[in-house]
Amino acid sequence: MNMKKHVITLIAFVTLNLAFGQETITFPDQSSVITTGMPFMLIAPDARSASMGDMGVATSVDAYSQQWNPAKYVFSEAKSGISLSYTPYLSKLVNDISLGYITYFNRLNEYSAFSASFKYFSYGDILLTQSENDPGLNVKPNEFSADVAYTLRLDDQFSMAVAVRFMRSDLRIAQVEPNADAASTFGADITGYYQSEEEAYNDFNGRWRAGFAIQNLGPKFKYDDGGRENFQPTNLRLGAGFDFIFDEYSKLGVTAEVSKLLVPTPPKYGFVDTNGDGVQTDDDPSTLDVDEGEPTIITQGQDNDVSFLNGVFQSFGDAPGGFNEELREFTWALGAEYTYQENFALRAGYFNEAEDKGARKFFALGAGFKYTTINLDLSYLFSASKVQSPLENTLRFSLTFNFGDGEYNEY
């Protein structure tokens, strides 16, 4: 097995641990990082949203709104559209891990729309060997999701949408684990979008935008009958933005977004301080109430072995560090997009996550080009964190075909 395949195998098994929700030692002086199954659902699949800091719940409508907020589709000036997107993953190390995404939407009339998408995450080819002379076994772990959504316009400026989704994660390797099986589950999104009429200000016109989304709301899942149940990456997104309309040719849109996983935070446990340093290490086992046969004693936080619905409500108040830690579980992003004649766009964004909650921080740049009914979008990411992003220095592409462009006039 060559070096790249060693790296891939390591990555795959790390991903397995995350997807199966395995616990790591929780140290008393650190906050808990929330992990879920099928984390690929949270990856920004399109270049436009990626170039503005992985946001999309309150940006203006495009073909990729299915990922962020399908309620935006009834504000599309095009009758329908198809989009394709390709995202290389860990491209600095390998060339066969990637995320593919395809969407379709169709405005049924002035007040409703239908949309669908398919997302596929491939972990590439992994060669499993037992020894130097073993020819090995080639496996291809993967995950995918398929969803449909219906959007309804409730008044001239506000709409809502509901999406239902099937997700499947085929990460456990049957040739290694005989009882392994692909995990699957169903989820739903509930979203809303507001877009004001164009208003006149002193030196420019403007338009307000706002949106919300509760995503991947559904039951927990597991890989085998005796395995542990895993939470879906249930997520809350809130965003708002404003379009500075300078004239009929140029416009600047600025948007801010916050998001939070609606999944319980792992609690902190007591431990036996064998060396007396006050910090839990690998040699300091968690405290067990042996006499009573009780599980590990929780010293801070709440038990996270709850149903998915209880987990949604518990996630707002169960952080071991209290309210300050709850605030750190929110990520935030800022993005801007300048468009000229609707044919050219320049974009920039920043994404921030707390150091003790994942430490994702990055800047992003991008551009968009439109020719007749075809849109091409590009994005590029620069990591601003000590933790290197798997998408760092990666050029991402998205392609959109719009049909019936201009059939609806929303402005």
JONORRA-V396676 format. One record per residue. N is the residue number from 1. RES is the residue in three letters. BURIAL is b if it has 24 or more other C-alpha atoms within 12 Angstrom, else e. Layout:
n = (N | N)
res = (RES | RES)
burial = (BURIAL | BURIAL)
//
This chain:
n = (1 | 2 | 3 | 4 | 5 | 6 | 7 | 8 | 9 | 10 | 11 | 12 | 13 | 14 | 15 | 16 | 17 | 18 | 19 | 20 | 21 | 22 | 23 | 24 | 25 | 26 | 27 | 28 | 29 | 30 | 31 | 32 | 33 | 34 | 35 | 36 | 37 | 38 | 39 | 40 | 41 | 42 | 43 | 44 | 45 | 46 | 47 | 48 | 49 | 50 | 51 | 52 | 53 | 54 | 55 | 56 | 57 | 58 | 59 | 60 | 61 | 62 | 63 | 64 | 65 | 66 | 67 | 68 | 69 | 70 | 71 | 72 | 73 | 74 | 75 | 76 | 77 | 78 | 79 | 80 | 81 | 82 | 83 | 84 | 85 | 86 | 87 | 88 | 89 | 90 | 91 | 92 | 93 | 94 | 95 | 96 | 97 | 98 | 99 | 100 | 101 | 102 | 103 | 104 | 105 | 106 | 107 | 108 | 109 | 110 | 111 | 112 | 113 | 114 | 115 | 116 | 117 | 118 | 119 | 120 | 121 | 122 | 123 | 124 | 125 | 126 | 127 | 128 | 129 | 130 | 131 | 132 | 133 | 134 | 135 | 136 | 137 | 138 | 139 | 140 | 141 | 142 | 143 | 144 | 145 | 146 | 147 | 148 | 149 | 150 | 151 | 152 | 153 | 154 | 155 | 156 | 157 | 158 | 159 | 160 | 161 | 162 | 163 | 164 | 165 | 166 | 167 | 168 | 169 | 170 | 171 | 172 | 173 | 174 | 175 | 176 | 177 | 178 | 179 | 180 | 181 | 182 | 183 | 184 | 185 | 186 | 187 | 188 | 189 | 190 | 191 | 192 | 193 | 194 | 195 | 196 | 197 | 198 | 199 | 200 | 201 | 202 | 203 | 204 | 205 | 206 | 207 | 208 | 209 | 210 | 211 | 212 | 213 | 214 | 215 | 216 | 217 | 218 | 219 | 220 | 221 | 222 | 223 | 224 | 225 | 226 | 227 | 228 | 229 | 230 | 231 | 232 | 233 | 234 | 235 | 236 | 237 | 238 | 239 | 240 | 241 | 242 | 243 | 244 | 245 | 246 | 247 | 248 | 249 | 250 | 251 | 252 | 253 | 254 | 255 | 256 | 257 | 258 | 259 | 260 | 261 | 262 | 263 | 264 | 265 | 266 | 267 | 268 | 269 | 270 | 271 | 272 | 273 | 274 | 275 | 276 | 277 | 278 | 279 | 280 | 281 | 282 | 283 | 284 | 285 | 286 | 287 | 288 | 289 | 290 | 291 | 292 | 293 | 294 | 295 | 296 | 297 | 298 | 299 | 300 | 301 | 302 | 303 | 304 | 305 | 306 | 307 | 308 | 309 | 310 | 311 | 312 | 313 | 314 | 315 | 316 | 317 | 318 | 319 | 320 | 321 | 322 | 323 | 324 | 325 | 326 | 327 | 328 | 329 | 330 | 331 | 332 | 333 | 334 | 335 | 336 | 337 | 338 | 339 | 340 | 341 | 342 | 343 | 344 | 345 | 346 | 347 | 348 | 349 | 350 | 351 | 352 | 353 | 354 | 355 | 356 | 357 | 358 | 359 | 360 | 361 | 362 | 363 | 364 | 365 | 366 | 367 | 368 | 369 | 370 | 371 | 372 | 373 | 374 | 375 | 376 | 377 | 378 | 379 | 380 | 381 | 382 | 383 | 384 | 385 | 386 | 387 | 388 | 389 | 390 | 391 | 392 | 393 | 394 | 395 | 396 | 397 | 398 | 399 | 400 | 401 | 402 | 403 | 404 | 405 | 406 | 407 | 408 | 409 | 410 | 411)
res = (MET | ASN | MET | LYS | LYS | HIS | VAL | ILE | THR | LEU | ILE | ALA | PHE | VAL | THR | LEU | ASN | LEU | ALA | PHE | GLY | GLN | GLU | THR | ILE | THR | PHE | PRO | ASP | GLN | SER | SER | VAL | ILE | THR | THR | GLY | MET | PRO | PHE | MET | LEU | ILE | ALA | PRO | ASP | ALA | ARG | SER | ALA | SER | MET | GLY | ASP | MET | GLY | VAL | ALA | THR | SER | VAL | ASP | ALA | TYR | SER | GLN | GLN | TRP | ASN | PRO | ALA | LYS | TYR | VAL | PHE | SER | GLU | ALA | LYS | SER | GLY | ILE | SER | LEU | SER | TYR | THR | PRO | TYR | LEU | SER | LYS | LEU | VAL | ASN | ASP | ILE | SER | LEU | GLY | TYR | ILE | THR | TYR | PHE | ASN | ARG | LEU | ASN | GLU | TYR | SER | ALA | PHE | SER | ALA | SER | PHE | LYS | TYR | PHE | SER | TYR | GLY | ASP | ILE | LEU | LEU | THR | GLN | SER | GLU | ASN | ASP | PRO | GLY | LEU | ASN | VAL | LYS | PRO | ASN | GLU | PHE | SER | ALA | ASP | VAL | ALA | TYR | THR | LEU | ARG | LEU | ASP | ASP | GLN | PHE | SER | MET | ALA | VAL | ALA | VAL | ARG | PHE | MET | ARG | SER | ASP | LEU | ARG | ILE | ALA | GLN | VAL | GLU | PRO | ASN | ALA | ASP | ALA | ALA | SER | THR | PHE | GLY | ALA | ASP | ILE | THR | GLY | TYR | TYR | GLN | SER | GLU | GLU | GLU | ALA | TYR | ASN | ASP | PHE | ASN | GLY | ARG | TRP | ARG | ALA | GLY | PHE | ALA | ILE | GLN | ASN | LEU | GLY | PRO | LYS | PHE | LYS | TYR | ASP | ASP | GLY | GLY | ARG | GLU | ASN | PHE | GLN | PRO | THR | ASN | LEU | ARG | LEU | GLY | ALA | GLY | PHE | ASP | PHE | ILE | PHE | ASP | GLU | TYR | SER | LYS | LEU | GLY | VAL | THR | ALA | GLU | VAL | SER | LYS | LEU | LEU | VAL | PRO | THR | PRO | PRO | LYS | TYR | GLY | PHE | VAL | ASP | THR | ASN | GLY | ASP | GLY | VAL | GLN | THR | ASP | ASP | ASP | PRO | SER | THR | LEU | ASP | VAL | ASP | GLU | GLY | GLU | PRO | THR | ILE | ILE | THR | GLN | GLY | GLN | ASP | ASN | ASP | VAL | SER | PHE | LEU | ASN | GLY | VAL | PHE | GLN | SER | PHE | GLY | ASP | ALA | PRO | GLY | GLY | PHE | ASN | GLU | GLU | LEU | ARG | GLU | PHE | THR | TRP | ALA | LEU | GLY | ALA | GLU | TYR | THR | TYR | GLN | GLU | ASN | PHE | ALA | LEU | ARG | ALA | GLY | TYR | PHE | ASN | GLU | ALA | GLU | ASP | LYS | GLY | ALA | ARG | LYS | PHE | PHE | ALA | LEU | GLY | ALA | GLY | PHE | LYS | TYR | THR | THR | ILE | ASN | LEU | ASP | LEU | SER | TYR | LEU | PHE | SER | ALA | SER | LYS | VAL | GLN | SER | PRO | LEU | GLU | ASN | THR | LEU | ARG | PHE | SER | LEU | THR | PHE | ASN | PHE | GLY | ASP | GLY | GLU | TYR | ASN | GLU | TYR)
burial = (e | e | e | e | b | e | e | b | b | e | b | b | e | e | b | b | e | b | b | b | b | b | b | e | b | b | b | b | e | e | b | b | b | b | b | b | b | b | b | b | b | b | b | b | b | b | b | b | b | b | b | b | b | b | b | b | b | b | b | b | b | b | b | b | b | b | b | b | b | b | b | b | b | b | b | b | b | b | b | b | b | b | b | b | b | b | b | b | b | b | b | e | e | b | e | b | b | b | b | b | b | b | b | b | b | b | b | e | e | b | b | b | b | b | b | b | b | b | b | b | b | b | b | b | b | b | b | b | e | e | e | e | e | e | e | e | e | e | b | b | b | b | b | b | b | b | b | b | b | b | b | b | b | e | e | e | b | b | b | b | b | b | b | b | b | b | b | b | b | b | b | b | b | e | e | e | e | e | e | e | b | b | b | b | b | b | b | b | b | b | b | b | b | b | b | b | e | e | e | e | e | e | e | e | e | b | b | b | b | b | b | b | b | b | b | b | b | b | b | b | b | b | b | e | e | e | e | e | b | b | b | b | b | b | b | b | b | b | b | b | b | b | b | b | b | b | e | e | e | e | b | b | b | b | b | b | b | b | b | b | b | b | b | b | b | b | b | b | b | b | b | b | e | e | e | e | e | e | e | b | e | e | e | e | e | b | e | e | e | e | e | e | e | e | e | e | e | b | e | b | b | b | b | b | e | e | b | b | e | b | b | b | e | b | b | b | b | b | b | b | b | e | e | e | b | b | b | b | b | b | b | b | b | b | b | b | b | b | b | e | e | b | e | b | b | b | b | b | b | b | b | b | b | b | e | b | b | e | e | b | b | b | b | b | b | b | b | b | b | b | e | e | b | b | b | b | b | b | b | b | b | b | b | e | e | e | e | e | b | b | b | b | b | b | b | b | b | b | b | b | b | b | b | e | b | e | e | e | e | b | e)
//
